[in-house]
Amino acid sequence: MKISILAVCLMLLTSLAFADDWPQHLGPNRNGISAEQGLIADIPDSGLNVLWQVSGGVGMSGVAVADGTAITIVQRDNKQIVIALDAKTGESKWEVGVAPEFKNSMGNGPRAFPCIHKDNVIVFTGQGNLISLNLADGSTNWSIETVKVFGGQIADYGMACSPLIVGDTVAVTTGHKDGSALAAYNLDDGKEAWHLSWPDAIGYSSPSLLTLADKEQIVVYTGTNVRGVDTTGKSLWSYEYVTPFDCNIVTPQLVGEDLFFSSGENHGSVLLSVSKGKDSYKLTEKWSSQGPSSVLRNEWQTSVLIDGYLYGWDNVGGAGPITHLKCVNATTGELAWEELRFGKGNFTAADGKLFLNMMSGELVVIEANSKEYVELSRQKVHRGSRQAPTLSNGILYLRDDATITALSVSK
């Protein structure tokens, strides 16, 4: 009996060790990778088990999951609405309107991914309103019209920054009378902790908290520069990277001790070394691949790093219809393999696989294999969207402009 109890306990502990919440943009570590294991490779002929599907609304926001609650922000009935669902059953916990509708030629509705932190939900609307809600009932903790406060302008295609938790603050990039700003607000009361403004275009990227040159810093990718900022709001370094239409969208990622970033619009990619000199930071390109012949031009999809290789989407032309799927040696920038004209989508990595959410509405599962493209399975699951899938506790969460769907991907 003792052996049986011990075996059960070990199985439970093993299961819990590989079960992740997905509380923010790009997951627990803001890198598009989940530690979960024991996930399917082959989709059954009968299709994946749809655990639940509920009505949602228009928008590009993804689904955050923590503490048994799934959160997203949609647009319907002339409002941007935060929806809280039971993550296992899809039953509604609460809904609350947080801002008027946002309309734009590049798509209507909210853009930014919500953030669940402790007992709070933090969202950023298409107009740039930063709002903290109580996770339990959706009541408002505080709300700030960031663009209005700073006398700035809304980015041409809407405010898209997904909130970043930095200690006891939450940080976003927003519009400012100077151009753009990185602003941090106290989580408990919403009061400004600090802000730093630049003449940069705002862009559409979400910042990341990374360690570069042995220092934890916020890496901000504006429409015209990559910038390092310490966690108290002091500017550390900047690297100019101007993309047509200010379309720097992805979240910069670490490759070892270096920094990788990319953009579409026929721009390219850079692996940047950031080192500390006596009085200032030194920036050195480890490799750079630019222009129409670039090895990798991420449009809105942040590449993921697995075992020294970057898996990413390469968009041809200015927001063009042709997108290749590629695997690139992260250290050298050399192409490992490519699937030409693969189609537009986004992905999440877990358990040696990539789960691709396609704008065609298909879910495609491939091996994270740096030697060759190996497709394991695919299934039509929704109408199509550009969000990366959310993975939490063996469940894949997807949404389009009509529904929110939970699929079981556990073996």
C-alpha positions as CSV (number, residue, x, y, z in Angstrom):
1,M,0.0,0.0,0.0
2,K,2.9,2.4,0.8
3,I,4.4,1.8,-2.6
4,S,1.1,2.5,-4.3
5,I,0.6,5.7,-2.4
6,L,4.1,6.8,-3.2
7,A,3.7,5.9,-6.9
8,V,0.5,8.0,-7.1
9,C,2.2,10.9,-5.3
10,L,5.1,10.8,-7.7
11,M,2.8,10.8,-10.7
12,L,0.9,13.7,-9.3
13,L,4.1,15.7,-8.7
14,T,5.4,14.9,-12.1
15,S,2.1,16.0,-13.7
16,L,2.2,19.3,-11.7
17,A,5.8,19.9,-12.6
18,F,5.0,20.1,-16.3
19,A,1.7,22.0,-16.0
20,D,2.0,25.7,-16.8
21,D,-0.2,28.7,-16.5
22,W,0.0,31.1,-19.4
23,P,-0.6,34.4,-17.6
24,Q,0.8,36.9,-20.1
25,H,1.9,37.6,-23.7
26,L,4.1,34.7,-24.9
27,G,3.6,32.7,-21.8
28,P,5.3,32.3,-18.4
29,N,8.7,33.4,-19.6
30,R,7.5,35.7,-22.4
31,N,9.3,33.6,-25.0
32,G,6.5,31.5,-26.6
33,I,7.6,28.3,-24.9
34,S,5.8,26.1,-22.4
35,A,7.4,23.5,-20.2
36,E,4.5,21.2,-20.5
37,Q,5.0,17.6,-21.7
38,G,2.9,14.6,-22.6
39,L,1.2,16.4,-25.5
40,I,-0.2,14.8,-28.6
41,A,1.7,14.6,-31.8
42,D,-0.9,13.0,-34.1
43,I,-4.4,14.5,-34.3
44,P,-6.9,11.6,-34.3
45,D,-9.0,11.0,-37.5
46,S,-12.0,12.0,-35.4
47,G,-10.3,15.3,-34.6
48,L,-9.2,16.9,-31.3
49,N,-11.4,16.8,-28.4
50,V,-13.2,20.1,-28.2
51,L,-13.6,20.7,-24.4
52,W,-15.7,23.8,-24.9
53,Q,-16.4,26.6,-27.4
54,V,-18.2,29.9,-26.5
55,S,-19.0,33.1,-28.3
56,G,-16.4,35.8,-28.1
57,G,-16.0,38.9,-30.3
58,V,-13.7,40.8,-32.6
59,G,-10.1,41.6,-31.8
60,M,-6.5,40.4,-31.8
61,S,-6.0,39.8,-28.1
62,G,-5.0,36.3,-27.0
63,V,-6.1,34.2,-24.0
64,A,-4.4,34.4,-20.7
65,V,-4.8,31.5,-18.2
66,A,-4.0,31.4,-14.5
67,D,-5.6,30.0,-11.4
68,G,-8.3,28.2,-13.3
69,T,-9.5,31.3,-15.1
70,A,-9.2,32.2,-18.8
71,I,-9.2,35.9,-19.7
72,T,-9.4,37.6,-23.1
73,I,-10.6,41.0,-24.3
74,V,-13.0,41.2,-27.3
75,Q,-15.1,43.8,-29.1
76,R,-18.8,43.6,-29.5
77,D,-21.9,45.8,-28.8
78,N,-19.8,48.9,-29.4
79,K,-17.5,48.1,-26.5
80,Q,-14.2,46.5,-25.7
81,I,-15.1,43.8,-23.1
82,V,-13.0,41.7,-20.8
83,I,-14.3,38.2,-20.5
84,A,-13.4,35.8,-17.7
85,L,-14.2,32.1,-18.2
86,D,-13.7,28.9,-16.2
87,A,-10.6,27.5,-17.9
88,K,-11.8,23.9,-17.7
89,T,-15.5,24.3,-18.6
90,G,-15.8,27.6,-20.5
91,E,-18.5,28.8,-18.1
92,S,-18.7,32.5,-17.8
93,K,-17.4,34.0,-14.5
94,W,-17.9,37.6,-15.4
95,E,-17.8,40.2,-18.3
96,V,-17.1,43.9,-18.0
97,G,-16.9,46.6,-20.6
98,V,-13.8,48.7,-20.2
99,A,-13.7,51.1,-23.2
100,P,-15.6,52.2,-26.2
101,E,-15.1,50.2,-29.4
102,F,-11.9,50.7,-31.4
103,K,-12.1,50.7,-35.2
104,N,-9.1,50.7,-37.5
105,S,-8.4,49.9,-41.2
106,M,-6.0,47.1,-40.1
107,G,-8.7,45.4,-38.1
108,N,-11.1,46.4,-35.3
109,G,-11.0,45.7,-31.6
110,P,-8.3,45.4,-28.9
111,R,-4.8,44.2,-29.9
112,A,-2.9,43.6,-26.6
113,F,-2.7,40.4,-24.7
114,P,-4.1,40.5,-21.1
115,C,-2.0,39.9,-18.1
116,I,-3.0,38.0,-15.0
117,H,-0.9,38.9,-11.9
118,K,-1.8,37.6,-8.5
119,D,-5.4,38.7,-7.9
120,N,-5.5,41.2,-10.8
121,V,-6.1,41.3,-14.5
122,I,-4.4,44.1,-16.5
123,V,-5.5,45.0,-20.0
124,F,-4.5,47.6,-22.5
125,T,-7.2,48.8,-24.9
126,G,-6.9,49.8,-28.6
127,Q,-7.0,53.5,-27.5
128,G,-4.3,53.0,-24.9
129,N,-6.3,52.7,-21.7
130,L,-4.5,50.7,-19.1
131,I,-6.9,49.1,-16.7
132,S,-6.6,46.9,-13.6
133,L,-9.5,44.6,-12.7
134,N,-10.1,42.2,-9.8
135,L,-9.6,38.7,-11.0
136,A,-12.4,37.3,-8.8
137,D,-15.3,39.6,-10.0
138,G,-14.0,42.0,-12.7
139,S,-14.5,45.1,-10.5
140,T,-12.2,48.0,-11.5
141,N,-9.1,48.7,-9.4
142,W,-7.9,51.6,-11.4
143,S,-7.9,52.9,-15.0
144,I,-5.6,55.3,-16.9
145,E,-6.0,56.9,-20.3
146,T,-2.2,56.8,-21.0
147,V,-2.2,58.5,-24.4
148,K,-4.4,61.3,-23.1
149,V,-2.3,61.8,-20.0
150,F,0.9,62.2,-22.0
151,G,-0.7,64.3,-24.7
152,G,0.3,61.8,-27.4
153,Q,-1.3,60.2,-30.4
154,I,-2.7,56.7,-30.8
155,A,-0.4,54.6,-33.1
156,D,-1.6,54.4,-36.7
157,Y,-2.9,50.8,-36.3
158,G,-3.9,51.0,-32.6
159,M,-2.2,50.5,-29.3
160,A,-0.8,47.0,-29.2
161,C,1.6,46.7,-26.2
162,S,0.9,43.8,-23.9
163,P,1.5,44.8,-20.2
164,L,4.8,43.7,-18.6
165,I,5.1,43.1,-14.9
166,V,8.3,44.7,-13.4
167,G,8.5,44.2,-9.7
168,D,5.6,46.0,-8.1
169,T,4.8,47.9,-11.3
170,V,3.3,47.3,-14.7
171,A,4.9,48.8,-17.8
172,V,3.6,49.7,-21.2
173,T,4.8,51.6,-24.3
174,T,2.4,54.3,-25.2
175,G,1.9,57.6,-27.1
176,H,3.5,60.8,-25.7
177,K,3.7,64.4,-26.9
178,D,7.4,63.8,-27.7
179,G,6.5,60.7,-29.7
180,S,6.4,57.6,-27.5
181,A,7.0,56.6,-23.9
182,L,7.7,53.7,-21.6
183,A,5.6,54.2,-18.5
184,A,5.5,52.2,-15.3
185,Y,2.5,52.3,-12.9
186,N,2.2,50.9,-9.3
187,L,0.2,47.7,-9.4
188,D,-1.7,48.5,-6.2
189,D,-3.1,52.0,-7.0
190,G,-2.2,52.8,-10.6
191,K,-0.1,55.8,-9.8
192,E,2.8,56.5,-12.1
193,A,6.1,55.2,-10.8
194,W,8.1,56.7,-13.7
195,H,8.1,57.3,-17.4
196,L,10.7,57.8,-20.1
197,S,9.9,59.5,-23.4
198,W,11.6,59.6,-26.8
199,P,11.0,61.1,-30.2
200,D,10.5,57.5,-31.5
201,A,7.4,56.2,-33.3
202,I,5.4,54.1,-31.0
203,G,5.5,50.8,-32.9
204,Y,3.5,47.8,-31.9
205,S,5.8,45.6,-29.9
206,S,5.5,44.5,-26.3
207,P,8.6,45.0,-24.0
208,S,10.5,42.2,-22.3
209,L,12.4,41.9,-19.0
210,L,15.8,40.4,-19.9
211,T,19.3,40.2,-18.4
212,L,21.9,41.7,-20.7
213,A,25.5,42.6,-19.7
214,D,24.7,41.1,-16.3
215,K,22.0,43.6,-15.6
216,E,18.2,43.1,-15.6
217,Q,16.6,45.6,-17.9
218,I,13.5,46.3,-19.9
219,V,14.1,45.9,-23.6
220,V,11.7,48.2,-25.6
221,Y,11.2,47.9,-29.4
222,T,9.7,51.1,-30.6
223,G,8.8,51.8,-34.2
224,T,12.3,53.2,-34.8
225,N,14.7,51.9,-32.1
226,V,15.5,49.1,-29.8
227,R,16.2,50.5,-26.3
228,G,17.5,49.2,-22.9
229,V,16.0,50.7,-19.8
230,D,16.7,49.8,-16.2
231,T,13.9,48.9,-13.9
232,T,13.8,52.4,-12.3
233,G,13.3,54.2,-15.7
234,K,16.9,55.1,-16.6
235,S,17.9,54.9,-20.2
236,L,20.8,52.6,-20.8
237,W,21.4,52.2,-24.5
238,S,19.7,52.4,-27.9
239,Y,20.1,50.9,-31.4
240,E,18.3,52.5,-34.3
241,Y,16.1,50.1,-36.3
242,V,13.6,52.0,-38.6
243,T,11.0,49.9,-40.3
244,P,8.5,51.1,-42.9
245,F,5.2,52.1,-41.3
246,D,6.8,51.8,-37.9
247,C,6.0,48.1,-38.0
248,N,8.3,46.8,-35.3
249,I,5.9,44.3,-33.7
250,V,7.7,41.3,-32.2
251,T,9.1,41.0,-28.7
252,P,12.9,40.9,-28.5
253,Q,14.3,37.6,-27.3
254,L,17.5,36.4,-25.7
255,V,19.9,34.1,-27.7
256,G,22.4,33.1,-25.0
257,E,23.7,36.5,-23.8
258,D,22.7,38.3,-27.0
259,L,19.5,40.0,-28.2
260,F,17.5,38.9,-31.2
261,F,14.9,41.0,-32.9
262,S,13.2,41.1,-36.3
263,S,10.6,42.9,-38.4
264,G,8.7,42.4,-41.6
265,E,8.1,45.0,-44.4
266,N,11.1,43.5,-46.1
267,H,13.3,44.6,-43.3
268,G,15.1,41.7,-41.6
269,S,16.8,40.5,-38.4
270,V,19.7,41.3,-36.1
271,L,21.5,39.4,-33.3
272,L,23.0,42.1,-31.1
273,S,25.6,41.8,-28.4
274,V,25.1,44.3,-25.5
275,S,28.1,44.7,-23.3
276,K,29.0,47.2,-20.6
277,G,32.0,49.5,-21.0
278,K,33.5,51.8,-18.4
279,D,31.0,54.6,-19.0
280,S,28.5,53.3,-21.5
281,Y,27.2,50.2,-23.3
282,K,28.8,48.8,-26.4
283,L,26.5,47.4,-29.1
284,T,27.9,44.9,-31.6
285,E,26.1,43.1,-34.4
286,K,26.8,39.4,-34.2
287,W,25.0,39.0,-37.4
288,S,22.5,41.1,-39.4
289,S,20.4,40.0,-42.4
290,Q,18.5,42.9,-44.0
291,G,16.3,43.6,-47.0
292,P,14.5,41.5,-49.6
293,S,17.1,38.7,-49.3
294,S,17.0,38.6,-45.5
295,V,17.0,35.1,-43.9
296,L,14.1,36.1,-41.5
297,R,11.6,38.9,-41.5
298,N,9.1,38.4,-38.7
299,E,5.9,40.3,-39.3
300,W,3.9,40.1,-36.1
301,Q,5.1,36.6,-34.9
302,T,7.9,36.4,-32.4
303,S,10.3,33.7,-33.2
304,V,11.0,30.9,-30.7
305,L,14.4,29.6,-29.7
306,I,14.8,25.9,-29.3
307,D,18.2,24.2,-28.9
308,G,20.1,27.0,-30.6
309,Y,17.7,27.4,-33.5
310,L,15.2,30.1,-34.2
311,Y,11.8,28.9,-35.7
312,G,10.1,31.8,-37.3
313,W,7.8,33.3,-40.0
314,D,9.4,35.1,-42.9
315,N,7.1,37.6,-44.6
316,V,7.9,38.6,-48.2
317,G,7.4,42.2,-49.2
318,G,5.5,45.0,-47.5
319,A,2.9,43.1,-45.4
320,G,2.7,40.8,-48.4
321,P,0.5,37.7,-48.7
322,I,3.5,35.4,-49.0
323,T,5.0,34.0,-45.8
324,H,7.6,31.2,-45.5
325,L,8.2,29.1,-42.4
326,K,11.9,28.9,-41.5
327,C,14.4,27.4,-39.1
328,V,17.6,29.5,-38.7
329,N,20.8,28.9,-36.7
330,A,20.5,31.5,-34.0
331,T,24.3,31.9,-33.5
332,T,25.2,32.4,-37.2
333,G,22.0,33.4,-38.9
334,E,22.4,30.6,-41.4
335,L,19.3,29.0,-42.8
336,A,18.7,25.4,-41.7
337,W,15.5,24.8,-43.6
338,E,12.4,26.5,-45.1
339,E,8.9,25.7,-46.1
340,L,8.1,28.1,-48.9
341,R,4.7,29.8,-49.2
342,F,3.6,28.1,-45.9
343,G,1.0,30.7,-45.1
344,K,0.5,33.2,-42.3
345,G,0.0,32.1,-38.7
346,N,1.5,32.1,-35.2
347,F,2.8,29.4,-32.9
348,T,3.6,28.1,-29.4
349,A,6.3,25.6,-28.6
350,A,6.1,22.7,-26.1
351,D,7.2,19.1,-25.7
352,G,9.5,19.1,-28.7
353,K,6.8,20.4,-31.0
354,L,5.4,23.6,-32.4
355,F,1.6,24.2,-32.4
356,L,0.8,26.5,-35.3
357,N,-2.4,28.5,-35.4
358,M,-3.0,29.5,-39.0
359,M,-5.0,32.3,-40.5
360,S,-6.6,29.6,-42.7
361,G,-8.2,28.3,-39.5
362,E,-6.0,25.2,-39.3
363,L,-4.0,24.0,-36.3
364,V,-0.8,22.4,-37.5
365,V,1.6,20.4,-35.3
366,I,5.2,20.0,-36.4
367,E,8.4,18.7,-34.9
368,A,10.9,21.2,-33.4
369,N,13.5,19.7,-35.7
370,S,16.4,21.8,-36.8
371,K,17.4,19.3,-39.6
372,E,14.1,19.2,-41.6
373,Y,10.5,20.2,-41.7
374,V,8.4,17.4,-40.2
375,E,4.7,17.9,-40.1
376,L,2.9,15.6,-37.7
377,S,-0.8,16.5,-38.2
378,R,-3.3,19.3,-39.0
379,Q,-6.9,20.0,-38.5
380,K,-9.3,22.9,-39.3
381,V,-10.5,24.3,-36.0
382,H,-11.8,27.8,-36.5
383,R,-12.3,30.6,-39.0
384,G,-8.7,31.9,-38.8
385,S,-6.8,34.3,-36.6
386,R,-3.3,35.7,-36.0
387,Q,-3.0,35.0,-32.3
388,A,-0.4,32.5,-31.0
389,P,-2.2,29.6,-29.2
390,T,-2.3,29.6,-25.4
391,L,-1.2,26.3,-23.7
392,S,-2.1,25.6,-20.1
393,N,-2.6,22.3,-18.3
394,G,-2.8,20.2,-21.5
395,I,-5.4,22.5,-23.0
396,L,-4.8,24.7,-26.1
397,Y,-6.9,27.9,-26.2
398,L,-7.6,29.5,-29.6
399,R,-9.9,32.4,-30.6
400,D,-11.0,34.1,-33.8
401,D,-13.4,37.0,-34.3
402,A,-16.5,34.9,-33.3
403,T,-15.5,32.2,-30.8
404,I,-13.1,31.1,-28.0
405,T,-12.2,27.4,-28.2
406,A,-10.5,25.0,-25.8
407,L,-8.9,21.8,-27.2
408,S,-7.4,18.9,-25.3
409,V,-3.9,18.3,-26.5
410,S,-2.8,15.9,-23.8
411,K,-2.0,12.3,-24.7
